[in-house]
Amino acid sequence: MRNTTKLKIILQKYSVTLDMNADESFVLVLFDKKTNEMKQIEGKNYGAVLAKAYSHILKSLKEETEIK
């Protein structure tokens, strides 16, 4: 799946900020639009950070469906 597709899916549920720290690692912060929960994800490149965020969203959606 392309990074733009992953980003589009992530942005449906989260507001995001993307930054780079002093070690030149990417930092993606996800803010849930409904619950205002925050999740910070770090990675060596943009693709890795998006993959982790996409995995996180799939896991959270699975947990939501199991609860209901």
Summary of the structure (lengths in Angstrom):
residues: 68
radius of gyration: 12.2
end to end distance: 28.4
largest distance: 42.0
contacts: 170
relative contact order: 0.19
helix: 49%
strand: 29%
